Amino acid sequence: MASPNVGDDIKRVLERIGGMCFKAESALSLCMDGLMKHKVDLVDEARKVIPAIRDEGTELRALLSKKAAEPDANWELVKSLMPIVSSIEMAVTGLDATLQHVRDKISEEILFSDKAAGEIRHLFEETRDILKTVGETLVTRNEVNMEYVVGKYKNLYEVIDAYAEGHEERLIKGLCQPQSSVMYLNIMDSITTVSRHTKQAFMAITSVSSDIRSVSERIGGMCFEAESVLNLCMDGFAKHKVDSIDEARKVIPVIRSEGNELRKMLSDKAKEPYVNKELIKSCMSIISSIEMAVIGLDSTLQHVKYKVSEGISFSDKAANEVCHLFKETINVLKTTGGAIVTKNEILMKHVVDKCKNIDQIVKCYEKGHEERLIKGMCKTQAFSVYLNIVDSVMTVVWHTKQAVMRFFECR
């Protein structure tokens, strides 16, 4: 999910908001049970949960206000959490109204047809599922759940319209008593309020729209493009082919253009109301890291082309070391792209470990290369080109690692 990196206390806020949803779900379950069994006691038991949810909301607002006053507070994040609490509280207001209408129905012994009762039960079950899933989403920030909630709410809204239209037809045909009709519509309206505001809470925590979420896929694509460039570079290095290197250099402007487009899109998005500006800043930083890696990649291409064009020879050991470094960096770029696209933390950790290992290997390579130079086993010109290639590739590695680490920090 698109959730910024926050302190433990702020993360706890999300869990507590999720808890409010779970409590609302339990109250709705009791209400539905009371409706089906015509038991006022179950409805009254459900109503006891309402003050507990409201007290939790009041405490959370106080906590967030206190957090906002801290000197190093992420004010944009705190501001984005306030509407989530408010939306859940509005949903609870709808839930309280639902409980009152159901209690009145039971107390006044107002009967529904089997069809109307089945429709109300279905709405309760669907709304209960939304509350549960939104609660889980707030706690786990699972993007699969996010998509599920949007689809579920859209379907529920269509069902409600169909139920309301069918009910009007039954009323016109005299199949439904006016008193029952009013009660049916009151319950339907109040339960719709629950689902609508629950969805609003969900939309607030996922305030990054689909075009923002697609940024991760496009950043991953930049990594894959960089991987293809380095593959061509390695081929040109190993086979002494300038054409392969020239072909690789044609991809560099494509990657840079993608970075420019993403920055413009994010800048435009930052101007929209209620957008999470901290997340956008993080995305900008990730793109900048990838672009810095591309600068290192472009430098690598230039050094390799110079080596091939000038006919500068490396020893078998030096050539093998450079090829190994290329292969490891290709793996880093590929895995980083996959980690960013899939949001897989295991892949991210693999990248970080791989980069640390490459750094250690390069230090050994450089030490050994210096020894060969001292012993006269390496020409000065070849020594300089070797170090230039290694240094530029390490620029790619370092900035790619920064990109993937920043990506997971901002989630």
C-alpha positions as CSV (number, residue, x, y, z in Angstrom):
1,M,0.0,0.0,0.0
2,A,1.0,3.4,-0.5
3,S,1.7,4.3,3.1
4,P,4.5,6.6,4.2
5,N,7.2,5.6,6.6
6,V,6.0,6.6,10.1
7,G,6.9,6.2,13.7
8,D,5.6,3.3,15.8
9,D,3.0,5.5,17.4
10,I,1.6,6.6,14.1
11,K,1.6,3.0,12.8
12,R,-0.3,2.1,16.0
13,V,-2.9,4.7,15.0
14,L,-3.7,2.7,11.8
15,E,-4.1,-0.4,13.9
16,R,-6.4,1.3,16.3
17,I,-8.5,2.7,13.4
18,G,-8.7,-0.8,12.1
19,G,-9.8,-1.9,15.6
20,M,-12.7,0.7,15.3
21,C,-13.8,-1.1,12.1
22,F,-13.7,-4.5,13.8
23,K,-15.8,-3.2,16.7
24,A,-18.3,-1.8,14.2
25,E,-18.4,-5.1,12.4
26,S,-19.2,-6.9,15.7
27,A,-22.0,-4.4,16.4
28,L,-23.5,-4.9,13.0
29,S,-23.3,-8.7,13.4
30,L,-25.3,-8.4,16.7
31,C,-27.7,-6.1,15.0
32,M,-28.3,-8.6,12.1
33,D,-28.7,-11.4,14.6
34,G,-31.3,-9.3,16.5
35,L,-33.1,-8.5,13.3
36,M,-33.4,-12.1,12.1
37,K,-34.4,-13.4,15.6
38,H,-36.6,-10.5,16.6
39,K,-34.5,-10.0,19.8
40,V,-34.2,-6.5,21.2
41,D,-31.6,-7.7,23.7
42,L,-29.1,-8.4,20.9
43,V,-29.6,-4.9,19.5
44,D,-29.2,-3.3,22.9
45,E,-26.0,-5.3,23.4
46,A,-24.8,-4.0,20.0
47,R,-25.5,-0.4,21.0
48,K,-23.2,-0.7,24.0
49,V,-20.3,-1.0,21.6
50,I,-21.0,2.4,20.0
51,P,-19.6,4.6,22.9
52,A,-16.4,2.5,22.9
53,I,-15.8,3.2,19.3
54,R,-16.5,6.9,19.7
55,D,-14.2,7.1,22.7
56,E,-11.4,5.5,20.6
57,G,-11.9,8.1,17.9
58,T,-11.7,10.9,20.5
59,E,-8.5,9.5,21.9
60,L,-7.0,9.1,18.4
61,R,-7.8,12.7,17.5
62,A,-6.1,13.9,20.7
63,L,-3.1,11.7,20.0
64,L,-2.8,13.0,16.4
65,S,-3.1,16.6,17.5
66,K,-0.3,16.1,20.1
67,K,1.8,14.4,17.4
68,A,1.2,17.3,15.0
69,A,2.7,19.7,17.6
70,E,6.0,17.9,17.8
71,P,8.9,19.7,16.1
72,D,9.8,16.8,13.8
73,A,6.2,15.7,13.0
74,N,5.2,14.6,9.6
75,W,2.4,17.2,9.5
76,E,1.0,16.0,6.1
77,L,0.7,12.5,7.3
78,V,-1.0,13.5,10.6
79,K,-3.4,15.6,8.6
80,S,-4.2,12.7,6.3
81,L,-5.0,10.4,9.2
82,M,-7.5,12.8,10.8
83,P,-10.1,12.4,8.0
84,I,-9.8,8.6,8.3
85,V,-10.8,8.7,12.0
86,S,-13.7,11.1,11.1
87,S,-15.0,8.9,8.3
88,I,-15.1,5.9,10.6
89,E,-17.0,8.0,13.2
90,M,-19.5,9.0,10.5
91,A,-19.9,5.3,9.6
92,V,-20.6,4.7,13.3
93,T,-23.2,7.4,13.3
94,G,-24.9,5.5,10.4
95,L,-24.5,2.2,12.4
96,D,-26.1,3.8,15.5
97,A,-29.1,4.9,13.3
98,T,-29.3,1.4,11.9
99,L,-29.5,-0.1,15.4
100,Q,-32.2,2.4,16.3
101,H,-34.3,1.6,13.3
102,V,-33.9,-2.2,13.8
103,R,-34.9,-1.8,17.4
104,D,-38.0,0.2,16.5
105,K,-38.9,-2.5,13.9
106,I,-38.7,-5.2,16.5
107,S,-40.4,-3.2,19.3
108,E,-43.3,-2.1,17.1
109,E,-43.5,-5.6,15.5
110,I,-43.3,-4.3,12.0
111,L,-43.1,-7.2,9.6
112,F,-41.1,-7.4,6.3
113,S,-41.8,-9.7,3.5
114,D,-39.4,-12.6,3.0
115,K,-37.9,-10.7,0.0
116,A,-37.4,-7.5,1.9
117,A,-35.9,-9.4,4.9
118,G,-33.5,-11.2,2.6
119,E,-32.4,-8.0,1.0
120,I,-31.7,-6.3,4.3
121,R,-29.8,-9.3,5.5
122,H,-27.7,-9.3,2.3
123,L,-26.9,-5.6,2.8
124,F,-25.9,-6.3,6.4
125,E,-23.6,-9.1,5.3
126,E,-22.0,-7.1,2.5
127,T,-21.4,-4.1,4.8
128,R,-20.0,-6.3,7.5
129,D,-17.6,-7.7,5.0
130,I,-16.5,-4.1,4.0
131,L,-15.9,-3.1,7.6
132,K,-13.9,-6.3,8.2
133,T,-11.8,-5.9,5.0
134,V,-11.2,-2.1,5.6
135,G,-10.1,-2.9,9.1
136,E,-7.6,-5.5,7.8
137,T,-6.4,-3.1,5.1
138,L,-5.7,-0.4,7.7
139,V,-3.7,-2.8,9.8
140,T,-1.8,-4.7,7.0
141,R,-1.9,-2.1,4.2
142,N,-2.6,-4.9,1.8
143,E,-3.2,-3.5,-1.7
144,V,-5.1,-6.6,-2.8
145,N,-7.6,-5.8,-0.1
146,M,-7.8,-2.2,-1.3
147,E,-8.9,-3.3,-4.8
148,Y,-11.3,-5.7,-3.2
149,V,-13.0,-3.0,-1.2
150,V,-13.4,-0.7,-4.2
151,G,-15.0,-3.5,-6.2
152,K,-17.2,-4.6,-3.3
153,Y,-18.5,-1.1,-2.6
154,K,-19.2,-0.5,-6.3
155,N,-21.2,-3.7,-6.5
156,L,-23.0,-2.9,-3.2
157,Y,-24.1,0.5,-4.5
158,E,-25.6,-1.1,-7.6
159,V,-27.4,-3.7,-5.5
160,I,-28.9,-1.0,-3.2
161,D,-30.2,0.9,-6.3
162,A,-31.8,-2.3,-7.6
163,Y,-33.3,-3.1,-4.2
164,A,-34.7,0.4,-3.8
165,E,-36.3,0.3,-7.3
166,G,-37.8,-3.1,-6.6
167,H,-39.2,-1.9,-3.3
168,E,-40.9,1.0,-4.9
169,E,-42.6,-1.3,-7.4
170,R,-43.8,-3.5,-4.6
171,L,-45.2,-0.5,-2.8
172,I,-47.0,0.7,-5.9
173,K,-48.5,-2.8,-6.4
174,G,-49.7,-2.9,-2.8
175,L,-47.4,-5.7,-1.9
176,C,-45.8,-3.7,0.9
177,Q,-47.4,-1.7,3.7
178,P,-46.4,2.0,4.0
179,Q,-45.2,1.6,7.6
180,S,-43.0,-1.4,6.6
181,S,-41.8,0.5,3.5
182,V,-40.6,3.5,5.6
183,M,-38.8,1.2,8.0
184,Y,-37.2,-0.7,5.2
185,L,-36.0,2.5,3.6
186,N,-34.7,3.9,6.9
187,I,-32.7,0.8,7.6
188,M,-31.4,0.7,4.0
189,D,-30.4,4.4,4.1
190,S,-28.6,4.1,7.4
191,I,-26.7,0.9,6.4
192,T,-25.7,2.7,3.2
193,T,-24.3,5.5,5.3
194,V,-22.1,2.9,7.1
195,S,-20.7,1.5,3.9
196,R,-20.3,5.0,2.3
197,H,-18.2,6.5,5.1
198,T,-16.2,3.2,5.6
199,K,-15.3,3.5,1.9
200,Q,-14.3,7.2,2.5
201,A,-12.0,6.1,5.3
202,F,-10.5,3.5,3.0
203,M,-10.0,6.1,0.2
204,A,-8.3,8.4,2.6
205,I,-5.7,5.9,3.6
206,T,-5.2,5.0,0.0
207,S,-5.3,8.7,-1.1
208,V,-2.6,7.9,-3.7
209,S,-4.7,7.3,-6.8
210,S,-4.0,4.6,-9.4
211,D,-1.8,6.8,-11.5
212,I,0.5,7.4,-8.4
213,R,0.6,3.7,-7.7
214,S,1.6,3.0,-11.3
215,V,4.7,5.1,-10.6
216,S,6.3,2.1,-8.9
217,E,5.8,0.0,-12.1
218,R,7.3,2.7,-14.2
219,I,10.3,3.1,-11.9
220,G,10.7,-0.7,-12.0
221,G,10.6,-0.4,-15.8
222,M,13.5,2.1,-15.7
223,C,15.6,-0.5,-13.8
224,F,14.8,-3.1,-16.4
225,E,15.8,-0.8,-19.2
226,A,19.1,-0.1,-17.3
227,E,19.6,-3.8,-17.0
228,S,19.3,-4.2,-20.8
229,V,21.8,-1.4,-21.3
230,L,24.4,-3.1,-19.0
231,N,23.8,-6.4,-20.8
232,L,24.7,-4.8,-24.1
233,C,27.6,-3.1,-22.5
234,M,29.0,-6.4,-21.2
235,D,28.5,-8.0,-24.6
236,G,30.5,-5.1,-26.2
237,F,33.2,-5.4,-23.5
238,A,33.6,-9.2,-23.9
239,K,33.4,-9.2,-27.7
240,H,35.2,-5.9,-28.3
241,K,32.2,-4.6,-30.3
242,V,31.6,-0.9,-30.4
243,D,28.2,-1.4,-32.1
244,S,26.8,-3.1,-29.0
245,I,27.9,-0.2,-26.8
246,D,26.4,2.3,-29.3
247,E,23.2,0.4,-29.2
248,A,23.2,0.5,-25.5
249,R,23.7,4.2,-25.4
250,K,20.5,4.8,-27.4
251,V,18.5,3.5,-24.4
252,I,19.9,6.1,-22.0
253,P,17.8,9.0,-23.3
254,V,14.7,6.8,-23.1
255,I,15.3,6.1,-19.4
256,R,15.9,9.8,-18.7
257,S,12.8,10.8,-20.6
258,E,10.8,8.4,-18.4
259,G,12.3,10.0,-15.3
260,N,11.3,13.5,-16.6
261,E,7.8,12.4,-17.3
262,L,7.4,10.8,-13.9
263,R,8.6,13.9,-12.2
264,K,6.2,16.1,-14.1
265,M,3.3,13.8,-13.3
266,L,4.2,13.8,-9.6
267,S,4.6,17.6,-9.6
268,D,1.1,17.9,-11.1
269,K,-0.3,15.4,-8.6
270,A,1.3,17.4,-5.7
271,K,-1.0,20.3,-6.6
272,E,-4.2,18.3,-6.0
273,P,-6.1,18.7,-2.7
274,Y,-5.7,16.0,0.0
275,V,-2.8,14.4,-1.8
276,N,0.0,12.8,0.4
277,K,2.8,15.2,-0.4
278,E,5.3,13.2,1.7
279,L,4.8,10.2,-0.4
280,I,5.2,12.2,-3.6
281,K,8.5,13.6,-2.2
282,S,9.6,10.0,-1.5
283,C,8.8,9.0,-5.1
284,M,10.7,11.9,-6.4
285,S,13.7,10.8,-4.4
286,I,13.5,7.3,-5.7
287,I,13.4,8.5,-9.3
288,S,16.4,10.7,-8.6
289,S,18.4,7.7,-7.3
290,I,17.6,5.7,-10.4
291,E,18.7,8.7,-12.6
292,M,21.9,8.9,-10.7
293,A,22.4,5.2,-11.3
294,V,21.8,5.9,-15.0
295,I,24.5,8.6,-14.9
296,G,26.9,5.9,-13.7
297,L,25.7,3.6,-16.4
298,D,26.3,6.2,-19.1
299,S,29.8,6.7,-17.7
300,T,30.4,3.0,-17.8
301,L,29.4,2.9,-21.5
302,Q,31.8,5.7,-22.3
303,H,34.8,4.0,-20.5
304,V,34.1,0.7,-22.2
305,K,33.7,2.3,-25.6
306,Y,37.1,4.1,-25.0
307,K,38.7,0.8,-24.1
308,V,37.3,-1.0,-27.2
309,S,38.0,1.8,-29.6
310,E,41.6,2.4,-28.4
311,G,42.3,-1.4,-28.4
312,I,43.3,-1.3,-24.7
313,S,43.9,-4.9,-23.5
314,F,43.1,-6.2,-20.0
315,S,44.6,-9.3,-18.5
316,D,42.4,-12.3,-18.4
317,K,42.0,-11.8,-14.6
318,A,41.0,-8.1,-15.0
319,A,38.6,-8.9,-17.8
320,N,37.0,-11.7,-15.8
321,E,36.7,-9.4,-12.8
322,V,34.9,-6.7,-14.8
323,C,32.6,-9.3,-16.4
324,H,31.7,-10.7,-13.0
325,L,31.0,-7.2,-11.7
326,F,28.8,-6.5,-14.7
327,K,26.8,-9.8,-14.1
328,E,26.3,-9.0,-10.4
329,T,25.2,-5.4,-11.2
330,I,22.8,-6.7,-13.9
331,N,21.3,-9.0,-11.2
332,V,21.0,-6.0,-8.8
333,L,19.1,-3.9,-11.5
334,K,16.8,-6.8,-12.4
335,T,16.0,-7.7,-8.8
336,T,15.5,-4.0,-7.9
337,G,13.0,-3.7,-10.7
338,G,11.2,-6.8,-9.5
339,A,11.2,-5.6,-5.9
340,I,9.7,-2.2,-6.8
341,V,7.1,-3.6,-9.1
342,T,6.0,-6.4,-6.8
343,K,6.7,-4.6,-3.5
344,N,8.4,-7.8,-2.3
345,E,10.6,-7.1,0.7
346,I,12.5,-10.4,0.3
347,L,13.7,-9.2,-3.0
348,M,14.7,-5.8,-1.5
349,K,16.7,-7.5,1.2
350,H,18.4,-9.6,-1.5
351,V,19.4,-6.4,-3.3
352,V,20.8,-4.9,-0.2
353,D,22.8,-8.0,0.7
354,K,24.0,-8.3,-2.9
355,C,25.2,-4.7,-3.0
356,K,27.2,-5.2,0.3
357,N,28.8,-8.3,-1.2
358,I,29.7,-6.5,-4.4
359,D,31.3,-3.7,-2.4
360,Q,33.5,-6.2,-0.6
361,I,34.4,-8.0,-3.8
362,V,35.4,-4.7,-5.5
363,K,37.7,-3.8,-2.6
364,C,39.5,-7.1,-3.1
365,Y,39.6,-6.5,-6.9
366,E,41.1,-3.0,-6.5
367,K,43.7,-4.2,-3.9
368,G,44.8,-7.1,-6.2
369,H,44.9,-4.8,-9.2
370,E,47.2,-2.3,-7.4
371,E,49.5,-5.2,-6.6
372,R,49.6,-6.2,-10.3
373,L,50.4,-2.6,-11.2
374,I,53.3,-2.5,-8.7
375,K,54.7,-5.8,-10.0
376,G,54.5,-4.4,-13.6
377,M,51.9,-6.9,-14.6
378,C,49.5,-4.1,-15.7
379,K,50.0,-1.1,-17.9
380,T,49.2,2.3,-16.6
381,Q,46.6,3.1,-19.3
382,A,44.9,-0.2,-18.8
383,F,45.0,0.4,-15.0
384,S,43.2,3.7,-15.3
385,V,40.5,2.4,-17.6
386,Y,39.9,-0.6,-15.3
387,L,39.4,1.6,-12.3
388,N,37.2,4.0,-14.3
389,I,34.9,1.1,-15.3
390,V,34.8,-0.3,-11.8
391,D,34.1,3.1,-10.2
392,S,31.3,3.9,-12.7
393,V,29.7,0.5,-12.2
394,M,29.8,0.9,-8.5
395,T,28.0,4.2,-8.9
396,V,25.2,2.2,-10.6
397,V,25.2,-0.3,-7.7
398,W,25.2,2.3,-4.9
399,H,22.4,4.5,-6.3
400,T,20.3,1.5,-7.2
401,K,20.5,0.3,-3.7
402,Q,19.5,3.7,-2.4
403,A,16.4,3.6,-4.7
404,V,15.2,0.3,-3.5
405,M,15.8,1.2,0.2
406,R,13.9,4.5,-0.2
407,F,11.1,2.8,-1.9
408,F,10.5,0.4,1.0
409,E,11.0,3.2,3.6
410,C,8.2,5.2,2.1
411,R,5.7,2.3,2.1
